[in-house]
């Protein structure tokens, strides 16, 4: 893709200049004609290429990425503007005025300015990569080409709302056990570092022989206290090295693979990834994009490198002439249920419909799994926390119980 400068006139004779990205000058001319402009001049902007690339990269680094929820809300509002027949520039200015903050609000204000200047909405969106993903842009461009932009935006809003809903459910399901586990670790450290040493000093003064359970906990406490600095340093090293590993493609792929195989959480993550993949792929195909281009775009939407690599393998096989379902089955990364629905859709010429149905199925599966896990995790976590803290407390009070028993036995003998 290259950047082109253009000079054109609108129907009222006003001269417009600007930049557009495309694969050739013919494509740029065609797009300008579709906007009702008379093209005067088009040329590749070689001098500005590097500056534009650096500017876009800098903006991506320094702009807070838009949340899925904010983008879904904007898409729903934009669909309303397009369906109601409100002029696009006026509608965008209204949307930017209604949004008081956030990256989407800033982007929408710039979209209105660029569209008013003569750019297409897709080209205007392309200047905000932190807000509009490549998949989002491709669908908008497909809608512009087919003249069905309003329908495409409606589908995008529905898709983003479903993705946000599933993400929220999965995060909420994982938040509770993470909180309880963190609390358990902190409570255990407090007992080991503060409470247990106090009992240790008392028992040393008494000189009493301690039960094996008590000696074990006291030994753990002494070891942790003696090597606290080393342990903290080791923990910090693990955290830093893990963070560094996750910044590499190999490390991130390993982590994504572990997510899919984790007990309890793994099936939920797998179903969530499959739902996101199926809905994205179905919408892309339904919008008229070619299969190979759709496979390229859906790799990023999967948000899992294991699945992304499998999709790259599918793309290679499809490009070599293999069937779509056959190519997916050969990777071994996709469940049989989704493969059967894809095979049915491929035979009937309704692949996008079957993919959307499979996504709906996985959405229901995720909701059921999250609900079931939430019901199961609470008692498990209570037993875990109670067991660990109870074990430490019991081990500290065992000598006192033994002393009480000894005193009772002595009194009875007298």
Protein Blocks (a to p, Z undefined) as FASTA:
>chain_A
ZZdddddddfkopacddddddfbfklmmmmmmmnopacfbdcddfklmmmmmmmmmmmmm
mpccddfklmmmmmmmmmmmmmnopafklmmmmmmmmpmgdjklmmmmmmmmmmmnopaf
klmmmmmmmlmcfklmmmmmmmmmnopmmmmmmmmmmmmmmmmmmmmmmmmmmmmmmmmm
mmmmmmmmmmmmmmmmmmmmmmmmnopacdfklmmmmmmmmmmmmmmmmmmmmmmmmmmm
mmmmmmpmklmmmmmmmmmmpghjlmmmmmmmmmmmmmmmmmmmmnopafklmmmmmmmm
nopaklmmmmmmmmmmmmnopafklmmmmnopacfklmmmmmmmmmnopmmmmmmmmmmm
mmmmmmmmmmmmmmmmmmmmmmmmmmmmmmmmmmmmmmmmmmmmmmmmmmmmZZ
